[in-house]
């Protein structure tokens, strides 16, 4: 499985849950705090390729998965395969 990249921010409950899910499943992931890294909403939208209303925004390799709910479903699907 390719690396998971989570774009999030401090104080975001779903960002924390996304990190915890990756840790519990032993997945290779990196967490990017958009505020610490100076990533603007416009920057994130350019990366995602569509308007972004919430974080986390999660990628598998270069493929956009979505938010926490989509990550959770993706992980379950990968484990079932």
PyMOL Python script that loads the backbone (N, CA, C, O; Angstrom):
from pymol import cmd

cmd.read_pdbstr("""\
ATOM      1  N   UNK A   1       0.848  -1.185   0.000  1.00  0.00           N
ATOM      2  CA  UNK A   1       0.000   0.000   0.000  1.00  0.00           C
ATOM      3  C   UNK A   1       0.891   1.244   0.000  1.00  0.00           C
ATOM      4  O   UNK A   1       1.883   1.315   0.726  1.00  0.00           O
ATOM      5  N   UNK A   2       0.526   2.201  -0.809  1.00  0.00           N
ATOM      6  CA  UNK A   2       1.272   3.455  -0.853  1.00  0.00           C
ATOM      7  C   UNK A   2       1.037   4.260   0.424  1.00  0.00           C
ATOM      8  O   UNK A   2       0.123   3.981   1.200  1.00  0.00           O
ATOM      9  N   UNK A   3       1.876   5.248   0.612  1.00  0.00           N
ATOM     10  CA  UNK A   3       1.770   6.077   1.814  1.00  0.00           C
ATOM     11  C   UNK A   3       0.487   6.897   1.805  1.00  0.00           C
ATOM     12  O   UNK A   3       0.046   7.388   0.766  1.00  0.00           O
ATOM     13  N   UNK A   4      -0.096   7.030   2.984  1.00  0.00           N
ATOM     14  CA  UNK A   4      -1.264   7.867   3.214  1.00  0.00           C
ATOM     15  C   UNK A   4      -0.767   9.247   3.643  1.00  0.00           C
ATOM     16  O   UNK A   4       0.109   9.347   4.502  1.00  0.00           O
ATOM     17  N   UNK A   5      -1.309  10.299   3.062  1.00  0.00           N
ATOM     18  CA  UNK A   5      -1.002  11.664   3.480  1.00  0.00           C
ATOM     19  C   UNK A   5      -2.281  12.296   3.996  1.00  0.00           C
ATOM     20  O   UNK A   5      -3.306  12.316   3.315  1.00  0.00           O
ATOM     21  N   UNK A   6      -2.199  12.817   5.228  1.00  0.00           N
ATOM     22  CA  UNK A   6      -3.348  13.451   5.867  1.00  0.00           C
ATOM     23  C   UNK A   6      -3.053  14.936   6.011  1.00  0.00           C
ATOM     24  O   UNK A   6      -2.110  15.315   6.706  1.00  0.00           O
ATOM     25  N   UNK A   7      -3.841  15.772   5.368  1.00  0.00           N
ATOM     26  CA  UNK A   7      -3.753  17.219   5.551  1.00  0.00           C
ATOM     27  C   UNK A   7      -4.794  17.600   6.593  1.00  0.00           C
ATOM     28  O   UNK A   7      -5.988  17.369   6.401  1.00  0.00           O
ATOM     29  N   UNK A   8      -4.339  18.185   7.696  1.00  0.00           N
ATOM     30  CA  UNK A   8      -5.260  18.544   8.768  1.00  0.00           C
ATOM     31  C   UNK A   8      -4.786  19.766   9.514  1.00  0.00           C
ATOM     32  O   UNK A   8      -3.888  20.484   9.073  1.00  0.00           O
ATOM     33  N   UNK A   9      -5.417  19.989  10.668  1.00  0.00           N
ATOM     34  CA  UNK A   9      -5.033  21.130  11.501  1.00  0.00           C
ATOM     35  C   UNK A   9      -5.228  20.758  12.964  1.00  0.00           C
ATOM     36  O   UNK A   9      -5.967  19.832  13.299  1.00  0.00           O
ATOM     37  N   UNK A  10      -4.548  21.500  13.820  1.00  0.00           N
ATOM     38  CA  UNK A  10      -4.657  21.288  15.257  1.00  0.00           C
ATOM     39  C   UNK A  10      -6.094  21.548  15.711  1.00  0.00           C
ATOM     40  O   UNK A  10      -6.756  22.461  15.216  1.00  0.00           O
ATOM     41  N   UNK A  11      -6.561  20.743  16.647  1.00  0.00           N
ATOM     42  CA  UNK A  11      -7.899  20.920  17.190  1.00  0.00           C
ATOM     43  C   UNK A  11      -8.997  20.259  16.377  1.00  0.00           C
ATOM     44  O   UNK A  11     -10.176  20.397  16.705  1.00  0.00           O
ATOM     45  N   UNK A  12      -8.636  19.551  15.335  1.00  0.00           N
ATOM     46  CA  UNK A  12      -9.605  18.874  14.467  1.00  0.00           C
ATOM     47  C   UNK A  12      -9.772  17.431  14.934  1.00  0.00           C
ATOM     48  O   UNK A  12      -8.842  16.628  14.847  1.00  0.00           O
ATOM     49  N   UNK A  13     -10.954  17.113  15.427  1.00  0.00           N
ATOM     50  CA  UNK A  13     -11.217  15.770  15.933  1.00  0.00           C
ATOM     51  C   UNK A  13     -11.102  14.685  14.878  1.00  0.00           C
ATOM     52  O   UNK A  13     -10.565  13.610  15.146  1.00  0.00           O
ATOM     53  N   UNK A  14     -11.605  14.958  13.675  1.00  0.00           N
ATOM     54  CA  UNK A  14     -11.530  13.952  12.621  1.00  0.00           C
ATOM     55  C   UNK A  14     -10.098  13.777  12.111  1.00  0.00           C
ATOM     56  O   UNK A  14      -9.736  12.695  11.648  1.00  0.00           O
ATOM     57  N   UNK A  15      -9.285  14.828  12.191  1.00  0.00           N
ATOM     58  CA  UNK A  15      -7.869  14.711  11.824  1.00  0.00           C
ATOM     59  C   UNK A  15      -7.172  13.774  12.808  1.00  0.00           C
ATOM     60  O   UNK A  15      -6.391  12.910  12.409  1.00  0.00           O
ATOM     61  N   UNK A  16      -7.459  13.954  14.082  1.00  0.00           N
ATOM     62  CA  UNK A  16      -6.888  13.094  15.125  1.00  0.00           C
ATOM     63  C   UNK A  16      -7.320  11.649  14.911  1.00  0.00           C
ATOM     64  O   UNK A  16      -6.506  10.733  15.023  1.00  0.00           O
ATOM     65  N   UNK A  17      -8.592  11.444  14.604  1.00  0.00           N
ATOM     66  CA  UNK A  17      -9.093  10.087  14.371  1.00  0.00           C
ATOM     67  C   UNK A  17      -8.447   9.455  13.141  1.00  0.00           C
ATOM     68  O   UNK A  17      -8.186   8.252  13.129  1.00  0.00           O
ATOM     69  N   UNK A  18      -8.189  10.249  12.113  1.00  0.00           N
ATOM     70  CA  UNK A  18      -7.527   9.729  10.913  1.00  0.00           C
ATOM     71  C   UNK A  18      -6.115   9.259  11.249  1.00  0.00           C
ATOM     72  O   UNK A  18      -5.691   8.193  10.802  1.00  0.00           O
ATOM     73  N   UNK A  19      -5.385  10.051  12.037  1.00  0.00           N
ATOM     74  CA  UNK A  19      -4.039   9.650  12.453  1.00  0.00           C
ATOM     75  C   UNK A  19      -4.093   8.381  13.293  1.00  0.00           C
ATOM     76  O   UNK A  19      -3.299   7.463  13.087  1.00  0.00           O
ATOM     77  N   UNK A  20      -5.029   8.329  14.241  1.00  0.00           N
ATOM     78  CA  UNK A  20      -5.160   7.158  15.111  1.00  0.00           C
ATOM     79  C   UNK A  20      -5.493   5.906  14.306  1.00  0.00           C
ATOM     80  O   UNK A  20      -4.964   4.832  14.594  1.00  0.00           O
ATOM     81  N   UNK A  21      -6.356   6.026  13.309  1.00  0.00           N
ATOM     82  CA  UNK A  21      -6.706   4.890  12.461  1.00  0.00           C
ATOM     83  C   UNK A  21      -5.467   4.357  11.749  1.00  0.00           C
ATOM     84  O   UNK A  21      -5.241   3.147  11.717  1.00  0.00           O
ATOM     85  N   UNK A  22      -4.672   5.248  11.182  1.00  0.00           N
ATOM     86  CA  UNK A  22      -3.451   4.831  10.489  1.00  0.00           C
ATOM     87  C   UNK A  22      -2.476   4.166  11.452  1.00  0.00           C
ATOM     88  O   UNK A  22      -1.863   3.152  11.118  1.00  0.00           O
ATOM     89  N   UNK A  23      -2.331   4.732  12.645  1.00  0.00           N
ATOM     90  CA  UNK A  23      -1.425   4.155  13.634  1.00  0.00           C
ATOM     91  C   UNK A  23      -1.905   2.776  14.081  1.00  0.00           C
ATOM     92  O   UNK A  23      -1.107   1.842  14.170  1.00  0.00           O
ATOM     93  N   UNK A  24      -3.202   2.640  14.363  1.00  0.00           N
ATOM     94  CA  UNK A  24      -3.747   1.359  14.827  1.00  0.00           C
ATOM     95  C   UNK A  24      -3.599   0.263  13.769  1.00  0.00           C
ATOM     96  O   UNK A  24      -3.411  -0.906  14.107  1.00  0.00           O
ATOM     97  N   UNK A  25      -3.684   0.636  12.503  1.00  0.00           N
ATOM     98  CA  UNK A  25      -3.580  -0.346  11.423  1.00  0.00           C
ATOM     99  C   UNK A  25      -2.145  -0.516  10.928  1.00  0.00           C
ATOM    100  O   UNK A  25      -1.895  -1.319  10.029  1.00  0.00           O
ATOM    101  N   UNK A  26      -1.203   0.228  11.501  1.00  0.00           N
ATOM    102  CA  UNK A  26       0.198   0.115  11.110  1.00  0.00           C
ATOM    103  C   UNK A  26       0.472   0.609   9.699  1.00  0.00           C
ATOM    104  O   UNK A  26       1.367   0.107   9.019  1.00  0.00           O
ATOM    105  N   UNK A  27      -0.302   1.592   9.263  1.00  0.00           N
ATOM    106  CA  UNK A  27      -0.144   2.112   7.907  1.00  0.00           C
ATOM    107  C   UNK A  27       0.978   3.141   7.833  1.00  0.00           C
ATOM    108  O   UNK A  27       1.230   3.879   8.786  1.00  0.00           O
ATOM    109  N   UNK A  28       1.637   3.174   6.693  1.00  0.00           N
ATOM    110  CA  UNK A  28       2.656   4.176   6.420  1.00  0.00           C
ATOM    111  C   UNK A  28       1.927   5.476   6.092  1.00  0.00           C
ATOM    112  O   UNK A  28       1.246   5.572   5.070  1.00  0.00           O
ATOM    113  N   UNK A  29       2.072   6.483   6.967  1.00  0.00           N
ATOM    114  CA  UNK A  29       1.360   7.738   6.729  1.00  0.00           C
ATOM    115  C   UNK A  29       2.212   8.918   7.167  1.00  0.00           C
ATOM    116  O   UNK A  29       3.158   8.780   7.942  1.00  0.00           O
ATOM    117  N   UNK A  30       1.844  10.079   6.645  1.00  0.00           N
ATOM    118  CA  UNK A  30       2.451  11.335   7.063  1.00  0.00           C
ATOM    119  C   UNK A  30       1.310  12.312   7.326  1.00  0.00           C
ATOM    120  O   UNK A  30       0.324  12.360   6.590  1.00  0.00           O
ATOM    121  N   UNK A  31       1.471  13.083   8.391  1.00  0.00           N
ATOM    122  CA  UNK A  31       0.470  14.085   8.757  1.00  0.00           C
ATOM    123  C   UNK A  31       1.043  15.459   8.457  1.00  0.00           C
ATOM    124  O   UNK A  31       2.160  15.771   8.870  1.00  0.00           O
ATOM    125  N   UNK A  32       0.293  16.276   7.749  1.00  0.00           N
ATOM    126  CA  UNK A  32       0.723  17.625   7.397  1.00  0.00           C
ATOM    127  C   UNK A  32      -0.241  18.609   8.051  1.00  0.00           C
ATOM    128  O   UNK A  32      -1.419  18.662   7.698  1.00  0.00           O
ATOM    129  N   UNK A  33       0.266  19.387   9.006  1.00  0.00           N
ATOM    130  CA  UNK A  33      -0.544  20.425   9.650  1.00  0.00           C
ATOM    131  C   UNK A  33      -0.557  21.633   8.720  1.00  0.00           C
ATOM    132  O   UNK A  33       0.474  22.272   8.510  1.00  0.00           O
ATOM    133  N   UNK A  34      -1.721  21.942   8.167  1.00  0.00           N
ATOM    134  CA  UNK A  34      -1.791  22.995   7.153  1.00  0.00           C
ATOM    135  C   UNK A  34      -1.432  24.367   7.710  1.00  0.00           C
ATOM    136  O   UNK A  34      -0.922  25.217   6.979  1.00  0.00           O
ATOM    137  N   UNK A  35      -1.691  24.592   8.988  1.00  0.00           N
ATOM    138  CA  UNK A  35      -1.351  25.891   9.580  1.00  0.00           C
ATOM    139  C   UNK A  35       0.150  25.997   9.806  1.00  0.00           C
ATOM    140  O   UNK A  35       0.752  27.021   9.481  1.00  0.00           O
ATOM    141  N   UNK A  36       0.764  24.949  10.360  1.00  0.00           N
ATOM    142  CA  UNK A  36       2.209  24.976  10.597  1.00  0.00           C
ATOM    143  C   UNK A  36       2.997  25.070   9.297  1.00  0.00           C
ATOM    144  O   UNK A  36       4.062  25.685   9.247  1.00  0.00           O
ATOM    145  N   UNK A  37       2.462  24.454   8.247  1.00  0.00           N
ATOM    146  CA  UNK A  37       3.163  24.446   6.956  1.00  0.00           C
ATOM    147  C   UNK A  37       2.797  25.638   6.078  1.00  0.00           C
ATOM    148  O   UNK A  37       3.344  25.790   4.985  1.00  0.00           O
ATOM    149  N   UNK A  38       1.881  26.482   6.542  1.00  0.00           N
ATOM    150  CA  UNK A  38       1.491  27.662   5.773  1.00  0.00           C
ATOM    151  C   UNK A  38       0.703  27.339   4.512  1.00  0.00           C
ATOM    152  O   UNK A  38       0.773  28.070   3.524  1.00  0.00           O
ATOM    153  N   UNK A  39      -0.049  26.240   4.550  1.00  0.00           N
ATOM    154  CA  UNK A  39      -0.849  25.835   3.395  1.00  0.00           C
ATOM    155  C   UNK A  39      -2.216  26.510   3.495  1.00  0.00           C
ATOM    156  O   UNK A  39      -2.946  26.316   4.467  1.00  0.00           O
ATOM    157  N   UNK A  40      -2.546  27.293   2.492  1.00  0.00           N
ATOM    158  CA  UNK A  40      -3.826  28.007   2.492  1.00  0.00           C
ATOM    159  C   UNK A  40      -4.943  27.106   1.972  1.00  0.00           C
ATOM    160  O   UNK A  40      -4.696  26.031   1.424  1.00  0.00           O
ATOM    161  N   UNK A  41      -6.165  27.566   2.156  1.00  0.00           N
ATOM    162  CA  UNK A  41      -7.328  26.842   1.622  1.00  0.00           C
ATOM    163  C   UNK A  41      -7.198  26.713   0.107  1.00  0.00           C
ATOM    164  O   UNK A  41      -7.484  25.655  -0.453  1.00  0.00           O
ATOM    165  N   UNK A  42      -6.768  27.782  -0.556  1.00  0.00           N
ATOM    166  CA  UNK A  42      -6.588  27.754  -2.013  1.00  0.00           C
ATOM    167  C   UNK A  42      -5.520  26.739  -2.416  1.00  0.00           C
ATOM    168  O   UNK A  42      -5.681  26.023  -3.404  1.00  0.00           O
ATOM    169  N   UNK A  43      -4.430  26.679  -1.649  1.00  0.00           N
ATOM    170  CA  UNK A  43      -3.378  25.693  -1.928  1.00  0.00           C
ATOM    171  C   UNK A  43      -3.923  24.276  -1.817  1.00  0.00           C
ATOM    172  O   UNK A  43      -3.662  23.429  -2.671  1.00  0.00           O
ATOM    173  N   UNK A  44      -4.681  24.029  -0.754  1.00  0.00           N
ATOM    174  CA  UNK A  44      -5.235  22.698  -0.531  1.00  0.00           C
ATOM    175  C   UNK A  44      -6.239  22.344  -1.629  1.00  0.00           C
ATOM    176  O   UNK A  44      -6.277  21.204  -2.093  1.00  0.00           O
ATOM    177  N   UNK A  45      -7.043  23.310  -2.041  1.00  0.00           N
ATOM    178  CA  UNK A  45      -8.004  23.064  -3.124  1.00  0.00           C
ATOM    179  C   UNK A  45      -7.290  22.725  -4.428  1.00  0.00           C
ATOM    180  O   UNK A  45      -7.761  21.888  -5.198  1.00  0.00           O
ATOM    181  N   UNK A  46      -6.157  23.374  -4.675  1.00  0.00           N
ATOM    182  CA  UNK A  46      -5.380  23.079  -5.878  1.00  0.00           C
ATOM    183  C   UNK A  46      -4.838  21.645  -5.814  1.00  0.00           C
ATOM    184  O   UNK A  46      -4.832  20.932  -6.818  1.00  0.00           O
ATOM    185  N   UNK A  47      -4.387  21.234  -4.636  1.00  0.00           N
ATOM    186  CA  UNK A  47      -3.865  19.881  -4.455  1.00  0.00           C
ATOM    187  C   UNK A  47      -4.970  18.842  -4.613  1.00  0.00           C
ATOM    188  O   UNK A  47      -4.780  17.816  -5.265  1.00  0.00           O
ATOM    189  N   UNK A  48      -6.129  19.119  -4.008  1.00  0.00           N
ATOM    190  CA  UNK A  48      -7.261  18.189  -4.048  1.00  0.00           C
ATOM    191  C   UNK A  48      -7.912  18.174  -5.429  1.00  0.00           C
ATOM    192  O   UNK A  48      -8.366  17.129  -5.895  1.00  0.00           O
ATOM    193  N   UNK A  49      -7.954  19.335  -6.077  1.00  0.00           N
ATOM    194  CA  UNK A  49      -8.560  19.431  -7.396  1.00  0.00           C
ATOM    195  C   UNK A  49     -10.024  19.815  -7.380  1.00  0.00           C
ATOM    196  O   UNK A  49     -10.708  19.720  -8.399  1.00  0.00           O
ATOM    197  N   UNK A  50     -10.509  20.250  -6.223  1.00  0.00           N
ATOM    198  CA  UNK A  50     -11.900  20.705  -6.098  1.00  0.00           C
ATOM    199  C   UNK A  50     -12.024  21.521  -4.820  1.00  0.00           C
ATOM    200  O   UNK A  50     -11.107  21.522  -3.998  1.00  0.00           O
ATOM    201  N   UNK A  51     -13.140  22.214  -4.639  1.00  0.00           N
ATOM    202  CA  UNK A  51     -13.313  23.007  -3.410  1.00  0.00           C
ATOM    203  C   UNK A  51     -13.209  22.142  -2.153  1.00  0.00           C
ATOM    204  O   UNK A  51     -13.707  21.017  -2.105  1.00  0.00           O
ATOM    205  N   UNK A  52     -12.551  22.700  -1.144  1.00  0.00           N
ATOM    206  CA  UNK A  52     -12.354  22.004   0.127  1.00  0.00           C
ATOM    207  C   UNK A  52     -13.083  22.779   1.213  1.00  0.00           C
ATOM    208  O   UNK A  52     -12.826  23.965   1.422  1.00  0.00           O
ATOM    209  N   UNK A  53     -13.986  22.107   1.897  1.00  0.00           N
ATOM    210  CA  UNK A  53     -14.739  22.746   2.973  1.00  0.00           C
ATOM    211  C   UNK A  53     -14.282  22.296   4.347  1.00  0.00           C
ATOM    212  O   UNK A  53     -14.473  23.010   5.331  1.00  0.00           O
ATOM    213  N   UNK A  54     -13.673  21.107   4.422  1.00  0.00           N
ATOM    214  CA  UNK A  54     -13.292  20.548   5.719  1.00  0.00           C
ATOM    215  C   UNK A  54     -11.932  19.869   5.647  1.00  0.00           C
ATOM    216  O   UNK A  54     -11.406  19.597   4.568  1.00  0.00           O
ATOM    217  N   UNK A  55     -11.386  19.609   6.808  1.00  0.00           N
ATOM    218  CA  UNK A  55     -10.230  18.740   6.959  1.00  0.00           C
ATOM    219  C   UNK A  55     -10.653  17.621   7.898  1.00  0.00           C
ATOM    220  O   UNK A  55     -11.580  17.793   8.689  1.00  0.00           O
ATOM    221  N   UNK A  56      -9.988  16.488   7.820  1.00  0.00           N
ATOM    222  CA  UNK A  56      -8.805  16.198   7.022  1.00  0.00           C
ATOM    223  C   UNK A  56      -9.134  15.981   5.542  1.00  0.00           C
ATOM    224  O   UNK A  56     -10.261  15.657   5.166  1.00  0.00           O
ATOM    225  N   UNK A  57      -8.112  16.172   4.735  1.00  0.00           N
ATOM    226  CA  UNK A  57      -8.145  15.768   3.337  1.00  0.00           C
ATOM    227  C   UNK A  57      -7.056  14.708   3.206  1.00  0.00           C
ATOM    228  O   UNK A  57      -5.896  14.957   3.536  1.00  0.00           O
ATOM    229  N   UNK A  58      -7.430  13.537   2.728  1.00  0.00           N
ATOM    230  CA  UNK A  58      -6.554  12.371   2.776  1.00  0.00           C
ATOM    231  C   UNK A  58      -6.253  11.869   1.367  1.00  0.00           C
ATOM    232  O   UNK A  58      -7.129  11.813   0.504  1.00  0.00           O
ATOM    233  N   UNK A  59      -4.981  11.504   1.162  1.00  0.00           N
ATOM    234  CA  UNK A  59      -4.517  10.952  -0.103  1.00  0.00           C
ATOM    235  C   UNK A  59      -3.890   9.590   0.126  1.00  0.00           C
ATOM    236  O   UNK A  59      -3.265   9.344   1.158  1.00  0.00           O
ATOM    237  N   UNK A  60      -4.065   8.706  -0.851  1.00  0.00           N
ATOM    238  CA  UNK A  60      -3.345   7.433  -0.915  1.00  0.00           C
ATOM    239  C   UNK A  60      -2.408   7.576  -2.103  1.00  0.00           C
ATOM    240  O   UNK A  60      -2.839   7.542  -3.256  1.00  0.00           O
ATOM    241  N   UNK A  61      -1.123   7.736  -1.812  1.00  0.00           N
ATOM    242  CA  UNK A  61      -0.204   8.095  -2.886  1.00  0.00           C
ATOM    243  C   UNK A  61      -0.614   9.457  -3.415  1.00  0.00           C
ATOM    244  O   UNK A  61      -0.671  10.426  -2.657  1.00  0.00           O
ATOM    245  N   UNK A  62      -0.899   9.543  -4.705  1.00  0.00           N
ATOM    246  CA  UNK A  62      -1.345  10.809  -5.300  1.00  0.00           C
ATOM    247  C   UNK A  62      -2.859  10.871  -5.481  1.00  0.00           C
ATOM    248  O   UNK A  62      -3.393  11.872  -5.958  1.00  0.00           O
ATOM    249  N   UNK A  63      -3.543   9.799  -5.096  1.00  0.00           N
ATOM    250  CA  UNK A  63      -4.993   9.727  -5.280  1.00  0.00           C
ATOM    251  C   UNK A  63      -5.729  10.287  -4.070  1.00  0.00           C
ATOM    252  O   UNK A  63      -5.479   9.885  -2.934  1.00  0.00           O
ATOM    253  N   UNK A  64      -6.639  11.219  -4.329  1.00  0.00           N
ATOM    254  CA  UNK A  64      -7.439  11.814  -3.253  1.00  0.00           C
ATOM    255  C   UNK A  64      -8.495  10.812  -2.806  1.00  0.00           C
ATOM    256  O   UNK A  64      -9.276  10.314  -3.617  1.00  0.00           O
ATOM    257  N   UNK A  65      -8.511  10.519  -1.502  1.00  0.00           N
ATOM    258  CA  UNK A  65      -9.506   9.607  -0.933  1.00  0.00           C
ATOM    259  C   UNK A  65     -10.721  10.388  -0.471  1.00  0.00           C
ATOM    260  O   UNK A  65     -11.852  10.006  -0.769  1.00  0.00           O
ATOM    261  N   UNK A  66     -10.502  11.478   0.253  1.00  0.00           N
ATOM    262  CA  UNK A  66     -11.582  12.273   0.828  1.00  0.00           C
ATOM    263  C   UNK A  66     -11.242  12.632   2.253  1.00  0.00           C
ATOM    264  O   UNK A  66     -10.097  12.964   2.562  1.00  0.00           O
ATOM    265  N   UNK A  67     -12.238  12.565   3.129  1.00  0.00           N
ATOM    266  CA  UNK A  67     -12.045  12.879   4.541  1.00  0.00           C
ATOM    267  C   UNK A  67     -11.923  11.621   5.382  1.00  0.00           C
ATOM    268  O   UNK A  67     -11.588  10.553   4.871  1.00  0.00           O
ATOM    269  N   UNK A  68     -12.200  11.753   6.687  1.00  0.00           N
ATOM    270  CA  UNK A  68     -12.058  10.620   7.595  1.00  0.00           C
ATOM    271  C   UNK A  68     -12.987   9.467   7.222  1.00  0.00           C
ATOM    272  O   UNK A  68     -12.558   8.313   7.212  1.00  0.00           O
ATOM    273  N   UNK A  69     -14.231   9.755   6.919  1.00  0.00           N
ATOM    274  CA  UNK A  69     -15.198   8.696   6.605  1.00  0.00           C
ATOM    275  C   UNK A  69     -14.728   7.875   5.407  1.00  0.00           C
ATOM    276  O   UNK A  69     -14.812   6.647   5.417  1.00  0.00           O
ATOM    277  N   UNK A  70     -14.238   8.552   4.386  1.00  0.00           N
ATOM    278  CA  UNK A  70     -13.742   7.863   3.198  1.00  0.00           C
ATOM    279  C   UNK A  70     -12.463   7.085   3.503  1.00  0.00           C
ATOM    280  O   UNK A  70     -12.262   5.991   2.975  1.00  0.00           O
ATOM    281  N   UNK A  71     -11.602   7.643   4.350  1.00  0.00           N
ATOM    282  CA  UNK A  71     -10.389   6.927   4.757  1.00  0.00           C
ATOM    283  C   UNK A  71     -10.757   5.652   5.501  1.00  0.00           C
ATOM    284  O   UNK A  71     -10.187   4.593   5.235  1.00  0.00           O
ATOM    285  N   UNK A  72     -11.694   5.740   6.419  1.00  0.00           N
ATOM    286  CA  UNK A  72     -12.117   4.575   7.189  1.00  0.00           C
ATOM    287  C   UNK A  72     -12.641   3.479   6.255  1.00  0.00           C
ATOM    288  O   UNK A  72     -12.288   2.310   6.411  1.00  0.00           O
ATOM    289  N   UNK A  73     -13.478   3.852   5.289  1.00  0.00           N
ATOM    290  CA  UNK A  73     -14.005   2.881   4.325  1.00  0.00           C
ATOM    291  C   UNK A  73     -12.885   2.305   3.462  1.00  0.00           C
ATOM    292  O   UNK A  73     -12.880   1.108   3.177  1.00  0.00           O
ATOM    293  N   UNK A  74     -11.945   3.139   3.048  1.00  0.00           N
ATOM    294  CA  UNK A  74     -10.814   2.706   2.228  1.00  0.00           C
ATOM    295  C   UNK A  74      -9.977   1.679   2.977  1.00  0.00           C
ATOM    296  O   UNK A  74      -9.604   0.648   2.416  1.00  0.00           O
ATOM    297  N   UNK A  75      -9.682   1.960   4.245  1.00  0.00           N
ATOM    298  CA  UNK A  75      -8.867   1.044   5.048  1.00  0.00           C
ATOM    299  C   UNK A  75      -9.589  -0.292   5.213  1.00  0.00           C
ATOM    300  O   UNK A  75      -8.971  -1.347   5.070  1.00  0.00           O
ATOM    301  N   UNK A  76     -10.878  -0.260   5.510  1.00  0.00           N
ATOM    302  CA  UNK A  76     -11.649  -1.509   5.647  1.00  0.00           C
ATOM    303  C   UNK A  76     -11.614  -2.313   4.354  1.00  0.00           C
ATOM    304  O   UNK A  76     -11.473  -3.536   4.379  1.00  0.00           O
ATOM    305  N   UNK A  77     -11.743  -1.623   3.224  1.00  0.00           N
ATOM    306  CA  UNK A  77     -11.711  -2.296   1.923  1.00  0.00           C
ATOM    307  C   UNK A  77     -10.343  -2.930   1.681  1.00  0.00           C
ATOM    308  O   UNK A  77     -10.260  -4.057   1.194  1.00  0.00           O
ATOM    309  N   UNK A  78      -9.276  -2.214   2.019  1.00  0.00           N
ATOM    310  CA  UNK A  78      -7.925  -2.731   1.816  1.00  0.00           C
ATOM    311  C   UNK A  78      -7.664  -3.950   2.695  1.00  0.00           C
ATOM    312  O   UNK A  78      -7.022  -4.907   2.260  1.00  0.00           O
ATOM    313  N   UNK A  79      -8.159  -3.917   3.927  1.00  0.00           N
ATOM    314  CA  UNK A  79      -7.948  -5.034   4.845  1.00  0.00           C
ATOM    315  C   UNK A  79      -8.737  -6.267   4.414  1.00  0.00           C
ATOM    316  O   UNK A  79      -8.319  -7.396   4.669  1.00  0.00           O
ATOM    317  N   UNK A  80      -9.872  -6.048   3.765  1.00  0.00           N
ATOM    318  CA  UNK A  80     -10.707  -7.164   3.316  1.00  0.00           C
ATOM    319  C   UNK A  80     -10.145  -7.827   2.054  1.00  0.00           C
ATOM    320  O   UNK A  80     -10.472  -8.974   1.748  1.00  0.00           O
ATOM    321  N   UNK A  81      -9.306  -7.101   1.335  1.00  0.00           N
ATOM    322  CA  UNK A  81      -8.776  -7.612   0.056  1.00  0.00           C
ATOM    323  C   UNK A  81      -7.728  -8.692   0.270  1.00  0.00           C
ATOM    324  O   UNK A  81      -7.184  -9.225  -0.697  1.00  0.00           O
TER     325      UNK A  81
END
""", "prot")
cmd.dss("prot")
cmd.show_as("cartoon", "prot")
cmd.util.cbc("prot")
cmd.orient("prot")
